[in-house]
Amino acid sequence: MKDGVRVYHLYGLRVHSEIALPAPIARSDIPSYDLQVCWGGRKAMSDEPPAGQILATLVLDNGRGYTLVDTGRGFTLRFHRTGEVWIDPDLRVIRVHLAADVHPDIAGLLVVGNVMACLLTLAGESVLHASAVEIGGSALAFLGSAGMGKSSLAALLCANGARLITDDVLRLQPNGKGWRCLPGTGHLRLRKNAAVLVEHVAATRLEATPDDRIAVYLAESHSMPLLGALVIPHLSRRCHALTVERIPRSTALLYLMAYPRIRESGQRDNLQRRLDFFGRLAASIPVFTAEIPWGLPFSTEIAAALARGVGLPELQGVTRCL
């Protein structure tokens, strides 16, 4: 499973990893790193929560999901039927195990996705379940649960001149002027029903992923633009025209709370931390809902109209009919 030690740059962190990660390689002339990822080998897995205090849990209809537990000697993140990650108390070292029948490349996908989201959340960082692109120096983020079209919309905008910032995990960092968007893995993971977008994106390479998606790698971006707008998308084959509506600040907090990246437990300190973060975000960033016509052929106007609808600069690329 070890694939040679490399250092990656991911969500503002330098990650020293024994496991190959689908992420940008960091500069080699900087010796230090923020996180060490170790390969722990294969092991038998139980879907029962580890002993300790449950901090977060998610159970999907197919029985998969995860449970994050504070064991008192660190943290254990158990992925049902898949694997387990031990996290040291200082959040500086993790050890990854997989079940015997799981594809080895799943380890890297887990690390750059849910594992990093859990680590950042445990560290008190600001994390959204969102994909984001850069348009004219500002960032537009699509917020939502799995299957709501975040990656597909990011791909659509990248096909029309936007630059990818991150897919599925968005780390925000306040800097006194707003919220900086830190770059992620440098690729989009598209479901097969969005594969038509691939041929219109300036991909540097394409890869099939072990979870049956297409990884679309784009030119690396090192910029950290300020977040200009958040959009909660609703893709529809029934609507025929894009509608964008700003959510009043008085209710934006409730919308943001509905789409956490990590489903933390309802403990008072966790809830207060989420309320503080989402409250600051709702007070400073416009949040929109968008009803978006979806289906082939994609309208030539969707990408440009989305940018205009949320008040961001015009897309500079050639708007394509997809």
C-alpha positions as CSV (number, residue, x, y, z in Angstrom):
1,M,0.0,0.0,0.0
2,K,2.9,2.4,0.6
3,D,3.6,4.3,-2.6
4,G,6.6,6.3,-1.7
5,V,6.5,9.2,0.8
6,R,5.4,12.5,-0.8
7,V,4.4,15.9,0.6
8,Y,1.1,17.3,-0.7
9,H,-0.5,20.8,-0.4
10,L,-4.1,20.5,0.6
11,Y,-6.5,23.0,2.1
12,G,-3.7,25.2,3.3
13,L,-1.8,22.3,4.9
14,R,1.4,20.5,4.0
15,V,0.6,16.8,4.2
16,H,3.5,14.2,4.5
17,S,1.9,10.9,3.3
18,E,2.9,7.3,2.8
19,I,-0.3,6.9,0.9
20,A,-0.6,8.3,-2.6
21,L,-3.1,11.1,-2.5
22,P,-5.1,12.6,-5.4
23,A,-3.8,16.1,-4.5
24,P,-1.1,18.6,-5.7
25,I,2.5,17.9,-4.8
26,A,3.9,20.5,-2.5
27,R,7.2,22.4,-3.0
28,S,10.1,20.2,-2.0
29,D,12.3,23.0,-0.7
30,I,10.2,23.5,2.4
31,P,11.1,20.6,4.9
32,S,8.3,21.1,7.4
33,Y,4.8,19.7,7.2
34,D,1.5,20.0,9.2
35,L,0.2,16.5,9.0
36,Q,1.7,13.0,8.7
37,V,-0.4,10.3,7.0
38,C,0.7,6.7,7.8
39,W,-0.5,3.4,6.3
40,G,-1.7,1.0,9.0
41,G,-2.4,-2.0,6.9
42,R,-5.5,-4.2,6.4
43,K,-7.7,-5.2,9.4
44,A,-11.1,-6.7,10.2
45,M,-13.7,-4.0,10.5
46,S,-16.8,-3.7,12.7
47,D,-19.6,-1.3,12.1
48,E,-20.1,-0.8,15.8
49,P,-18.9,2.5,17.1
50,P,-15.5,2.4,18.9
51,A,-15.5,2.9,22.6
52,G,-15.6,6.6,23.6
53,Q,-17.6,9.7,23.1
54,I,-19.3,10.0,19.7
55,L,-18.5,13.3,18.1
56,A,-20.1,12.8,14.6
57,T,-22.0,10.2,12.8
58,L,-23.6,9.6,9.4
59,V,-25.4,6.4,8.3
60,L,-26.5,6.1,4.6
61,D,-29.3,4.0,3.2
62,N,-26.8,1.5,1.9
63,G,-25.4,0.9,5.4
64,R,-22.2,2.9,4.7
65,G,-21.3,6.1,6.5
66,Y,-18.9,7.0,9.3
67,T,-18.6,7.5,13.0
68,L,-16.1,9.8,14.7
69,V,-15.2,9.0,18.3
70,D,-13.1,10.6,21.0
71,T,-11.4,7.7,22.6
72,G,-9.6,9.7,25.3
73,R,-6.3,8.8,23.7
74,G,-7.0,10.4,20.4
75,F,-9.8,10.0,17.8
76,T,-11.1,7.1,15.7
77,L,-12.9,7.7,12.5
78,R,-14.6,4.5,11.4
79,F,-16.0,4.2,7.8
80,H,-18.6,1.5,7.9
81,R,-17.7,-1.6,5.8
82,T,-14.6,0.3,4.5
83,G,-11.9,1.3,6.8
84,E,-10.7,3.1,10.0
85,V,-8.5,6.1,10.7
86,W,-6.7,6.7,14.0
87,I,-6.0,10.4,14.7
88,D,-3.5,11.4,17.4
89,P,-4.7,13.9,20.1
90,D,-2.6,16.7,18.6
91,L,-4.2,16.2,15.1
92,R,-0.7,15.9,13.6
93,V,-0.6,12.2,12.8
94,I,-3.1,9.8,11.3
95,R,-2.9,6.1,10.6
96,V,-5.2,4.6,7.9
97,H,-6.5,1.0,7.8
98,L,-8.7,-0.6,5.1
99,A,-10.9,-3.7,5.2
100,A,-9.5,-6.7,3.4
101,D,-11.8,-6.4,0.3
102,V,-11.6,-2.6,-0.2
103,H,-9.8,-1.2,-3.3
104,P,-6.4,0.3,-2.1
105,D,-7.0,3.6,-3.8
106,I,-10.0,4.2,-1.6
107,A,-7.5,5.2,1.2
108,G,-6.4,8.3,-0.7
109,L,-10.0,9.3,-1.4
110,L,-10.9,9.0,2.2
111,V,-8.0,11.1,3.3
112,V,-8.5,14.0,1.0
113,G,-12.3,14.0,1.7
114,N,-13.9,13.0,5.0
115,V,-10.7,12.5,6.9
116,M,-9.4,16.0,6.2
117,A,-12.9,17.5,6.8
118,C,-12.9,15.8,10.2
119,L,-9.4,16.9,11.1
120,L,-10.2,20.5,10.2
121,T,-13.4,20.4,12.1
122,L,-11.7,19.0,15.2
123,A,-9.2,21.8,14.9
124,G,-12.0,24.4,15.0
125,E,-11.5,25.4,11.4
126,S,-14.2,26.7,9.1
127,V,-15.3,24.0,6.7
128,L,-18.2,23.8,4.2
129,H,-19.7,21.0,2.2
130,A,-19.1,22.9,-1.0
131,S,-17.3,23.1,-4.3
132,A,-15.9,26.5,-5.4
133,V,-14.6,28.3,-8.5
134,E,-12.8,31.6,-9.0
135,I,-14.4,34.2,-11.3
136,G,-12.6,37.5,-11.9
137,G,-10.7,37.3,-8.6
138,S,-13.8,36.4,-6.5
139,A,-15.0,32.9,-5.4
140,L,-18.4,31.4,-6.0
141,A,-19.2,28.3,-3.9
142,F,-21.9,25.7,-4.4
143,L,-23.2,24.4,-1.0
144,G,-25.2,21.2,-0.6
145,S,-25.4,17.6,0.3
146,A,-24.1,14.7,-1.9
147,G,-25.9,14.5,-5.2
148,M,-27.1,18.2,-5.3
149,G,-24.8,19.0,-8.3
150,K,-21.9,20.9,-6.6
151,S,-19.2,19.2,-8.7
152,S,-21.3,19.3,-11.9
153,L,-21.9,23.0,-11.6
154,A,-18.2,23.7,-10.8
155,A,-17.4,21.8,-14.0
156,L,-19.9,23.8,-16.0
157,L,-18.4,27.0,-14.8
158,C,-14.8,25.8,-15.4
159,A,-15.9,24.9,-19.0
160,N,-16.8,28.6,-19.4
161,G,-13.8,30.4,-18.0
162,A,-13.8,29.9,-14.3
163,R,-10.9,28.3,-12.3
164,L,-11.4,25.5,-9.9
165,I,-10.6,26.2,-6.3
166,T,-11.9,23.0,-4.6
167,D,-14.4,20.2,-4.9
168,D,-16.6,19.0,-2.1
169,V,-14.5,20.3,0.8
170,L,-14.1,24.1,1.2
171,R,-11.9,25.5,4.0
172,L,-12.5,29.1,4.7
173,Q,-10.1,31.4,6.5
174,P,-11.1,34.8,7.8
175,N,-8.5,37.5,7.0
176,G,-10.1,40.8,8.2
177,K,-11.5,41.5,4.7
178,G,-13.7,38.5,4.3
179,W,-13.3,34.7,3.9
180,R,-10.4,33.3,1.9
181,C,-11.1,30.1,0.0
182,L,-8.2,27.7,0.4
183,P,-7.4,25.4,-2.6
184,G,-8.2,21.7,-2.5
185,T,-7.3,18.6,-4.5
186,G,-7.1,20.3,-7.9
187,H,-9.6,18.0,-9.5
188,L,-13.3,17.4,-9.8
189,R,-15.0,14.0,-9.2
190,L,-17.9,13.7,-11.5
191,R,-20.6,11.1,-11.6
192,K,-21.3,9.4,-14.9
193,N,-24.4,11.4,-15.5
194,A,-22.3,14.5,-15.7
195,A,-19.6,12.9,-17.9
196,V,-20.6,15.0,-20.9
197,L,-19.0,18.0,-19.2
198,V,-15.6,16.4,-19.3
199,E,-14.9,17.1,-23.0
200,H,-15.6,20.8,-22.5
201,V,-13.2,21.3,-19.5
202,A,-9.5,22.0,-20.1
203,A,-8.4,18.9,-18.2
204,T,-4.7,18.0,-17.7
205,R,-5.7,14.4,-17.2
206,L,-8.6,12.1,-16.5
207,E,-8.8,9.1,-14.2
208,A,-11.4,6.5,-13.3
209,T,-11.9,6.4,-9.5
210,P,-12.5,3.3,-7.4
211,D,-15.9,4.7,-6.4
212,D,-17.0,4.7,-10.0
213,R,-16.6,8.4,-10.9
214,I,-14.4,10.3,-13.2
215,A,-11.6,12.4,-11.7
216,V,-11.0,15.5,-13.9
217,Y,-7.7,17.1,-13.1
218,L,-7.3,20.8,-13.9
219,A,-4.5,23.3,-13.9
220,E,-3.3,23.9,-10.3
221,S,-4.5,27.1,-8.7
222,H,-2.5,28.6,-5.8
223,S,-4.7,31.7,-5.4
224,M,-6.9,32.1,-2.3
225,P,-9.7,34.4,-3.5
226,L,-12.2,35.9,-1.1
227,L,-15.6,34.3,-1.1
228,G,-18.1,36.4,-3.0
229,A,-21.3,34.4,-2.9
230,L,-22.7,31.0,-1.8
231,V,-25.3,29.2,-3.9
232,I,-27.5,26.3,-2.8
233,P,-28.4,24.7,-6.1
234,H,-31.5,22.8,-7.0
235,L,-31.1,21.0,-10.4
236,S,-34.3,20.4,-12.2
237,R,-35.4,18.8,-15.5
238,R,-38.7,20.5,-15.2
239,C,-37.8,24.2,-15.0
240,H,-36.9,25.9,-18.3
241,A,-35.2,29.1,-17.0
242,L,-32.6,29.8,-14.3
243,T,-33.9,31.6,-11.2
244,V,-31.6,33.0,-8.6
245,E,-33.0,34.3,-5.3
246,R,-31.1,35.8,-2.4
247,I,-31.9,34.4,1.0
248,P,-32.6,37.1,3.6
249,R,-29.8,37.3,6.2
250,S,-32.3,36.7,8.9
251,T,-32.9,33.1,7.6
252,A,-29.6,32.4,5.8
253,L,-28.1,30.9,9.0
254,L,-30.8,28.1,8.9
255,Y,-30.0,27.3,5.3
256,L,-26.3,27.1,6.0
257,M,-26.8,24.9,9.1
258,A,-28.7,22.4,6.9
259,Y,-25.6,21.4,4.9
260,P,-22.7,20.6,7.3
261,R,-19.6,18.9,5.9
262,I,-19.3,16.8,9.0
263,R,-22.5,15.8,10.9
264,E,-21.3,16.6,14.4
265,S,-23.2,15.5,17.5
266,G,-25.6,17.8,19.2
267,Q,-23.4,18.6,22.2
268,R,-23.7,22.1,23.3
269,D,-20.1,23.2,22.6
270,N,-20.2,21.7,19.0
271,L,-23.6,23.4,18.3
272,Q,-22.3,26.7,19.6
273,R,-19.2,26.6,17.5
274,R,-21.3,25.8,14.4
275,L,-23.8,28.6,15.2
276,D,-20.9,31.1,15.6
277,F,-19.3,30.1,12.3
278,F,-22.5,30.0,10.2
279,G,-23.8,33.2,11.9
280,R,-20.6,35.1,10.9
281,L,-20.8,33.7,7.4
282,A,-24.5,34.6,6.9
283,A,-23.8,38.1,8.1
284,S,-21.0,38.8,5.7
285,I,-21.6,36.7,2.6
286,P,-24.7,36.7,0.3
287,V,-26.4,33.3,0.2
288,F,-28.6,32.4,-2.7
289,T,-30.9,29.6,-3.8
290,A,-30.8,28.7,-7.5
291,E,-33.3,26.7,-9.5
292,I,-31.2,25.4,-12.5
293,P,-32.5,23.8,-15.7
294,W,-30.6,20.5,-16.0
295,G,-30.3,18.1,-18.8
296,L,-28.8,17.7,-22.3
297,P,-28.1,20.0,-24.0
298,F,-27.1,22.4,-21.2
299,S,-28.2,25.9,-22.0
300,T,-25.5,28.2,-23.2
301,E,-26.6,30.8,-20.7
302,I,-26.5,29.0,-17.4
303,A,-22.9,29.6,-16.4
304,A,-22.9,33.3,-17.3
305,A,-26.4,33.9,-15.9
306,L,-25.3,32.3,-12.5
307,A,-22.4,34.6,-12.2
308,R,-24.5,37.6,-13.1
309,G,-27.3,36.5,-10.8
310,V,-25.1,36.5,-7.7
311,G,-23.3,39.8,-8.6
312,L,-19.9,38.4,-9.6
313,P,-17.8,39.5,-12.6
314,E,-18.6,38.3,-16.1
315,L,-17.0,35.0,-17.1
316,Q,-14.1,35.6,-19.4
317,G,-14.3,32.3,-21.3
318,V,-16.4,31.4,-24.3
319,T,-19.8,30.3,-23.2
320,R,-20.3,26.8,-24.7
321,C,-23.4,24.9,-25.4
322,L,-22.9,21.5,-23.8
